[in-house]
């Protein structure tokens, strides 16, 4: 009898090859006769391209081509699309190489292909480009001002969209009649997305079949392929094949069509040779999408007893110089689902404006809009508690959604949760009652100590619908092919656990296939914490279809009716008899048409689409404690507690790892990560890890994480997404602790990131 696998903390199956150096990444793949590419990028944030002369570069020995936008246009190459379902939306044309103007530092200007990467870089130095610099604007609010430099003729006032959601009239009435209205400005700072593996790809063209092939460090391959075929190359879908081997992290930024993917495929087709490109870290700072960057003004209306009446939010989203594949979606669509968080807010109105600026395009980054929305409501409640003289935890408890199902003011139907229980458990687990003694000990040591509470609501689903296929192979293995894609989350293990439980076979039986448009029939990739909810449910449905077919064949082989057949432990048996046959034997029999009952096609494999657009609602409460050095502003995170609900847990060990990673990224945004552009020149002044700080192990305490299982009925597994939640919860929790500590010194406000310099300046200002 095979032990139940769902719910077990199985160590990741894929870690064996990773730890032994046997992972296979794009950089490990060699193509015979391959060429190497380099992208020449703009040093200016905004400038007219007066002249590009590639003569000297093209003449360098070993150079196979130096290409500009004119070459792409001559071949009819289309523009990169934006697929965000935001309307009305202005989408200016984004070509893979800049045409008449560059619009951010790092904008691609020329594409050099040579026999080696070194020659390509040398040739790039020989390309002569004349720029006419133009004024630049890097701040979203400033870009919408009347006197701001115009970035696109198609977008007057640099406005990409202006969208309102919610009930403006109800909010206005609530604000007018409220006993208390708390108003505050909130900055969700821009972050650089820094997966351990940069973007890289190898393109190949097969003249005989007229097909293009791209192996890339990417996510969401079916979507990227469709956009490349439909909008860029304008060819039938089957003429483009995409695949990804192991991918070293992504956090959302590898989900999109990039200029480099277009250039690689086009150059490989033009030159008839494979072409390889790998970004260096400096390129990723100025060419990979960045995250967050939303300025908000929030107004929270409360009655005399502290009950929330309404939330009014006005946001400006800095979208960068171009609209990335789903850039506007994070600030409009995703953020709106989570406005109000875990609180019973009767009326909500959101006003969102998207601004073009001379910065790197912004798109989905872990959480994609949900961290921003949760940060707004949590900061507003924290401020309300200070204004009303209330305990922030008590004010939260008073306003938490307590009865389910619950429909939010933004239309989200939350089926289940335990928001009050999460709060109470987190407070008890963090020993909040003993905090006063710890604060006093810190005071005697000359430090400020603060405690912060933060709740969160994730609205996980990502793209609706997902496919999965289960195939029985001739070697006795079972292939599970899923349209979601892992870049470090542990899907190879989690999906095997699901399949092992349903089919009663050992974990080692299963072969996981993903991220290959030839081997996986359909898929929306990962994103929105959707993999187990959407992909896992698709696997369950595919297995159910397989078992239905297998049961019919087993009945035929065992000379019984289907009603007499039972399945358990990987075997079909006839009730009340000793006749039985194992599943793999049935699969072998299914390959021979002579063994099949009338009307059954050979093979047990099934592909199933899980057609659903239902969300799940992970939630939790986190508590952080910080110590601040009064003289230097250095902040130490000394305690961190999380009590989270992710529904049924497929693998608690993997889930906790996801939470730890997300929390760490949220802590990074709160304390360290600061993307800074010079306001005059538009230069990225935080353009390397010398100037941009990521959290390290010694910046973190030992996390205390408790996982509470409250299964949902939204999918057959009862799971809720866990991949983004830590990143959604940590920023407000850490900032609440910092504000609590600084309040002792008379500081009443500070924005992320709370770097030592910012904290020191705030303390110095309060003293003076």
N, C-alpha and C positions, 0 to 999 in steps of 0.2 A: 504494500500500500504506500503510495507516494504521499509524503507529508504535505500538508497545506502550505502553500507558498505565499499567498497574499497575507500581508500583515507581518511577515518575517523581515528582520533586519539582515538581509543577505548582502554581503560585500559585493561590490560591483564586479560583474564578470569581465567587463572590458578593461578593468584595472591591471589584469595580468599582463596584457600586451603593452599597456602604457608604462608600467613600472619596469618592464624588461626592455624598454626602448624599441618595441616592436609596433608602435603606432604607425599609421601610414597617413601622412599629411601630404598636401600638394607638393611641398618642397622635397618630399621623398620620391616623387614620381619623375622619371626621366623619359623623354620622348626622343626617338632617333631623329637627328638632324634639326633639333630645335634651335630657334633663335631667341634672343633676349630683348626685352623692351624696356624703355625708360620714358617717363613722362616729364616733359619740360613744363614747369608750372610758373604761374605769374608771381613776381615778387611784389606786385601792387594789389591793393584791395579794390581799387576802382580806376580803370584807365581805358582809353581808346587804343585799340591795336592799329597803329598806323602802318606798320610794315613788318613782314616776316620774311627773312631771306634764309633759305635752307641750303644754298648752293655749297658752301664750304663744308657744312656738316655732312651732306650727302656724298661728297667726294672722299671722305675719310675711308681708308681701307677697312674693310670688314663691315661697313654700314650697308644694310639691305634696303633701307627706306627711311625717309624723314617726312612725316605726313602732317598736314594742317587741316583746318576745317574745310578748305577748298577741295581737298581730295575726297573727304567724306561726302560733301555736297555733290560732287561730280558723279559719285556712285549711288546717289539717291538715298543715303542713309538718313533715317528719320530721327526725331528728337526723343529724349528720354521722357517717359510719361509720369504723371502723378496720378495715382489711383484712389486718392482719398475721396470718400463719398461726402464731401463738404460742398454745399451749394448755397449761393453762387460762389464761384471760385475762379480767380484769374490765374491761369497757368501760362506764364511766358515760355517761349521755346528754349529748351535746354539741349544744346548740341554737345556731343562727346568732346569736342575741342572748341575752344572759344572762337567766335566768329569776329564780330566787329569790336567787341569790348570784353575786358575781364572784370569780374564782379566780386572776387574775394582773393585774398592771398592763397595760392595753391590751385587756382583755377587752371585746368589743363590747356596748354597752348599748342604744343606739338608732341608727336608720338614718334619716338626713334626706335627702330628695330635693327639689331646688329648681331654679329656672330657671338658676342659676349656682352655681359652686362657692363663690363668695364668700358668697352668700346662705345656702347650706347650712351653711357654717361659722358664720355669724352666728347662725343658728337654733339650732345646737348649743349655743351659749352660753346660750340661753334655756331649755333643757330643765332642769327642776328634778329632781335625783336626791338622795334621802336614803340615805346609807349608814350601816350600823352596822359599824364596823371590827372585824375578828376577828384573832387572832394568825396570823402567816404563818410558813411554813418554806420555805426556798429551796434547801437542800442535800439531796441524795439520801440520804446516810447519816443525817442528822438527821431526815429525814422518816420513817424506819423505826423511830426510837426510840419507846419506849413512851409518852413524855410529849409527843410531837409533836402539833400541832393536826391534827384530822381534816379532810381536804379533801373527801372524798366518803363519804357514808354507805354506799355500795355497796362501798367498798374499806377494810375495817378495817385499821388500821395503815398506811394509805397504800400498801399493796402491790398493784400491778397484776398482777404475775405472779411466780412463783418457779419457774425451770426449771433442770434439771440435764442436762448432756449429757456423753457420754464414758463412760469406765470408772472409776468411783470406787474399786472394789476393787483394780484393777491399780495405780492411782496410789498408793493407801494402802500397798500392799506395797512399791512402789518407794521411796517416801519412808522407810519404816521400815528398809530395807536399804541406803540410799544412803550412800556415804562422805561426800558433801557435800550439804547442802540450803541453798540460797540463798533467802531470803525478802525481799520488798520490797513497799512500798506504792507504787502508781502512779496518778497523776492524769492523765486525758485531759481537758483543760480545755474548757469550753463555748466555742463560737465563734458569732459572729453571721454569718449568710450574707448577703453584700452584693453581689449582681449589679449591674451598672451600671444596668440598667433595673428599677425597682421593679415590684411586681405592679400590674396595671391591667386593666380590662375594660369592655366595652360590651355591654349586654344589650338584646335587642329581642324583642317578642312579635308574632306574626302571628295575629290573631283568626280570619281566614278558615280557616287550616289548624290552628289551635290548637297552634302550635309555638313553642318558645322558642329563641332564638339567642344565643350568647355568644361574642364575640371577646375573647380574653384573652391576656395574656402568661403562657402556661402550657406545661406539658410533660405527656406522658402523657394526651392528650386523650380517647382512647377509654375509658380507665379512669375518668377524672373524669366523663365523660358517663354511663357505666353506673351509677356510684354516685349521681349526682344523680337519675337517673331511678328507680332501684330503691329507694333508701333515703330520699331527701329529698322529691322531688315525687310519687313513686309513680305514674308515668305510663309508657306504652310508650316504649321506647328511641328510636323514630323521632320522638318529639315534642320531642326536644332535639337541637340542632345546636351543635357547638363547633368553633371554628377559631382558629388562632393565626397571625398574620403573622410578620414577623421578631421574634425574641425576644432581648433583650440579656442573655444569661447566665441561669443558674439554679442550677447545681451541686447539683441535687436538690430545692431548696426550692419549686420551682414545679410539682412532680409531683402535688400533693394537692388535695383538695376543701377550700376555705377558706370560712369564713362569708360573706365578701364575694361569692363566686360565687353562693351561695344567695340572698343579699339582692338582688343585681342582677337575677337572673332573676325572682324573685318580684315585685319592685317594677315591673319592666317589664311583667309580665303584669297586675298590679293597676292600674297607671296608664295602660296602653295607649300608652306613649311609650318610646322608647329611653332607657336610663339609663347614664350613664358614671361610673366611679370610678377614680381613680388615687391610689395610696398615696404619701404623702411619706416622706422618709427616716426621720423620727422614728417614723412608724407602723410601718415595716418592722422597726425595732429592737424593738418591743413586740408585733408581730402576725404577722410572718413566722416560719416555723419556724426554730429554731436547731439547732446540730449538736454532736455528741460528748457531753461531760459524763458520763464514766464513771470511777468510782473502782474500783480493782482491787487485790487482794492476790494476788501470785503467789509460788508456791513451785516452785523448779526443783531437781530431784534429779539428781545426777551421781555416777558411780562414781569410783574413785580415780584413774583416768587422764583424767578430764574428759569422759567420754562421757555424754551426756544420757540419763537413764533415764525421767523423767516430768515433766509439767508440771501443776500444780494451780492453777486460777484461780478466784477468787471476785470477782464484779463486782456493783456497784450502779449501775444506769443511771437517771439523773435524766430522767424522761419529760416533766416539766412538768405543767401543770394539767390538760391533756386529752390523750387519746391521738390523735395525728395519724394520718393515713391509713395509714402503715406504721411509726409510731414505734417499737414494740417490735421490729420486724423487724431493725433495724440491730444492736442489741446481742445478740440471740439467734441469729437465723438466719444473717445475713450474717457476723457475727463468728465464729461457730462454724466456718464453712468455712475460715477462715484461721488458726485457732489452731495454734500451733507453727511457723508461717511456713515457711521453706525448710529446716527442720531435720528430721532423722530422730528424731522423738520417739516412742518406743514406746507410751507411755500418756499420755493427756490426760483431765483431768476439768475441766469448767467448771460453775460454779454462778452463775446470774444472777438477780438480783432487780431488778424494775422499780419505781421509786418515783414516786408523785405528789408534786409540789411546787407552790408558788405562783409558778411561772415560766412563761415562754413555752413552748409545746409543742416538743419535740425530735423531729426526724425525719431522714431520710437527707440527708447532706451528703457531698460528693465522697469516695467510698470506702465510706461507710456501714457501719461495723463492721469492715471490713478494716484501716483505719489503726489502730483501737484494738487489734485482735488482734495485729498486727505490732509495734506499739509495746510491748506487754506482753512478748512473747518476746525482742525485741531488748534491751530494758532489763534483762531478767533475765539474759541472756547477758553483757551488759556488766558487770553486777554480779558474776556468777560469775567472770569473768576477773579482776576486782580481788581477790576473795576468794582465788582459787587462785593469784594471782600469775602469770597467764598473759597472753600477748599476745591481746587480744580478737579480732584477725583469725585467729590460729592456732586459737583455741578454736572460732570459727565454722567454719573450714575442716574441722576434725575432725568436726563434727557435721552438716555439710551433706548433704542428700540427693544421692547421687552416681549411683545406678542407677535407670533408668526402664524401664518404668512403675513408679510407686510409689503405694501406697495409704497415706494418712495415718491416724493414729489416730482422726481424726474422719470417716473414710470417704471422703475426696476422692481420686479416681483421677487422679494427675498423669501425663499421658502422655509429657511430654518436658520437657527443660530443660537448662541448663548452669550450675548454681548455683556450682560450684567455679570454673569458667572465668570466670564473671562477677566473682567475688571477686578472683581473681588479676589479671584485666584492669584492674579498678578500682584496685587497689593500685599496679600498674605505671603506670597513666595518671596517677595523682595524685602520683607521685614520693614515695611514702611513705618510701623509703630516704633521701631528702634532707631529711626533715622535721626531724631533729635540728638541722641547721644553721639552718633557718628558725626553729626555737624559740629557739635561742641568740641569733639576731639580735633577736627580739622581746624576750627577757629583757633585753638590753642597752638596749633602748628603754624599759624599764620596764613591759612588757606581758606578759601571760600568753598563751601560744599553745597551742592544743590541736588534736588531729586525731581525727576520729570516723569509724568505719565502720558502715554500716547496710545490712542486706539486706532484701528484701521479697518477699512472694508475694501476688499478686493472684488472687482467684478470680472471674473475670469471666464473667458470663452475664446477670445481672439476671433479669427475668421469662422463663420458658421460652416458646418458640414465637414466630414472627413472620411477618408477611405482606408480600408485595410484588406489585406489578402492573406489567406492561410493556404500553404501548398505543402503537400507531402512529397518529399524527394526520394529518388531511387536508393540513396545511401542510408535511408532510415531517419534522416533528419527532417524536421518540420520548419519550413520557412515562414516567418511572420514579416510581411512587408507592409509598412505603415507610412502614410503620407506626412506624418509629423517628423521632425528632424532633431536629433540630439547634437549638441556641441559641448557636451560635458555633463549633462543632467543625469545620465545613467539609464537611458531608455532601453539599452540592450539587456539590462537586468530586469527592469520593471515590467517590460512587455513579456519577457520570458516567464516571470512569476505569474502574470495573469494567464498566459497560455497553459502553463504547467498545471495550474489549479483547475482550469476548465477541462483540460484534456486528460489529466491524470498521468502525465508523463514527466520524466526527470527534466530539470532545468537545462541540462546539457543537450537535450534533444533539439533545442530550438536554435535556428539561425535567423538573426535579425537583419533585415534589409531596409535601407532608407536612402534618401537623397540621391536618387538616380531616376531620371525621367524615363529611362528605358525599362528599368526593373520594377518600378513602382507606378501603378496605373494613374494615380491621382494623389493630390495632397496639397494642403495649405501651409505646410511647415509648422514650426512652433512659433510661439508668440502669444501673449495674452494668457499665459499659464493654461494652455489648452490641451496639452498632449495627452494626459491621462483622461481628462473629461471627454475630449472629442475622439482622440486616437484610441485610447483604451476601450472606450465604448464601442468603437468600430471593430476592434479586435474581438470583443465579446460577441458582437453580432455575426462576424465572419465565422467564429468558432461554432456558434449555435447553428449556422447554416450548414457547416461541415458535418456536425453531429447529426443533423436531421437527415442528411444524405447517407451518412455512414450507418445510421440506425436502419434505414430502409434496406441497405445492402446486407447488413448483418442479419437482419430477419430472413432475407433470401438465402444467405449462406447457411444459417442455422435451422432453416426450414420451420420458421415460426412466424406468427403475425407480428407486426410492428408493436402492437399493444402489449405483447408478451415480453418485449425486449427492454432490459434495463441497462443503464450505463453507470459504471462506478470504477474508480481506480484504473482507468485506461482500458477497461474491458467491457464488452457487450455480453450479456448473458440472458438466458431464457429463464424467466421466473419459474421456480419450482423444479428446476432440472440442473444437471451438471454440465449442460452444453454452454460453451462460451467461446469467444474469440477476442483477441486483443485488437486495439484500434489500428496499430501499425500493420497487422495482418490484413485487416479490412482494407486499408489503404493500398497494400500491395495487390490485393484481389481486384481493386477498382481499376487498375491499369489495363486489365484484360477484358474486352467487351464480352467475351464468352461467359464471364462470371456474373454479369450484371442482369438484374431484372429488366423486363421490358420498359422502355422509355427512359432509362437512366443513361446519361453520357459518361464516358470513362473519366476516371480521376476524381479525387475528393476535394480538390482545391476550390475555394470560393473567394470571390472579391465582393465586398459589401460596402455600400456608402451609408454612413451614419448621418442621416439628414436631420439636423437639429440646429436651432439657433438659441438654445436655452443657456443662460448664464448659471454659474455657481458663485457662491459668495463666501470665500475664505475670510476669516476675521480673527482679531486678536487684540490683546492689550500688552504693551511693553512698558517697562519701568527702567529708567537709567539713573545712575548717580555719577556726578562729576566732581572733581576737585580743581579749583583754579588758583594758580599762583598770582597773588596780588601784584607782585613786582614785575613779572614778565608777561602775564596774560596767558601763559601756557595752561591748557586744559587737559586734564587726565580723565579718561572714562574709566571709572573704577568698578562699577557694577552694571550688569545688564541682564534683565529678566524678560522672558517672552512667554506668554501663554497664548497659544494659537490653535485655531480649529481649521483643519484642512479636510474635514470629512473622513471617510474611510482611508486608512493609510495602506498603500500597496507595500511600501518598504519604509518603515520609520527612520532607518539610518539614512537613506537617501533624502528623505524629506528634511530631516534635521540639517543635513549638509546644504540643501537648497536655502533653508532659512538662514543659516550662518553666513552663506555667501551674500545673500540679499541684504542682511543687516549690515554686513561690513561695507557694502557699497553705499548704503544709506548713511552710515557713519562717516564715510569718506566725503560725501556731499555736505554733511552738516559741519564737519570740522576742518577739512583740508582742501577739497578739490575746488579750484577756482580758475575758470577759463577767462582770461583777461585779454581784451583787444584794446590797443591804443585808440582813444576816441578821435584823434586827429588823422593819423595815418592809416588806421585799420589793420595795423600789423598785430599778429598774435604774439603777445609778449610772454605768454605761458606756453611756449611751443615745444617744450621737451620736458623730460622727467627731472631736469635740473630746476625747472620753474613751476612744474605742476606736480602736486604731491598726491600720491595714492596712499591709502592706509596700509600699514605694515603690521606684522603680528604684534610688535611691541606697542602699537597704538590701541590694542583691543584687550578687554578683560576676558576672563573665562565666561563664555555665555552660559546662562542657565535657561534652558528651553524646555517647556512642557507642551506636549502635543495632545490636544483634546479631540477625540473622535466623535463628531456629530455627522453621521452620513446624510447626504442629500438624496432626494428622489429624482434629481435632474438627470441622472444617468445610471445605468445598471450596476456600476461599480460603487456608487455612493461617494465618489471622490470630489474634492474641490482643489483647484490649482494652488500649488505652493511655490512656484518658481519665482514669483515677483514680490511676494508679500513682505519679506524682510526689508526690501528696498522701499516699500510703501510706508512701513511703520517707523523705521529708525530716525528719519530726519526730525520729525516733530517731537519725538521722545527725547532725543539728545538736546534739541534746542530748548525744550521745556526745562530740562535740568539746568542748562546753562543760564537761562533767564532767572530761574529760581535762585541760583547761586549769586548772580550779579545783582539781584534786587537788594541783597544785604549791603551792597556798596552804593546803592542809589542809582544803578543803571536800570532804565526801564525799557530798553529795546536794543536788539542787535539782529543782524541778518546773517544767513548762511553765506559762505562758510565762516564759522566763528574761529578764525585763525588766531594765533597768539597776538599778532599785530592788531587785529580788530578788537580783540578783548582788551588788550592793553590800552588802546586809544579810548575805548568806552570807559574804562576805569579811570583813566587820567582826566577825561572830560567831566565825569561825575564828581571827582575830587575838587575840580576847579570851579 
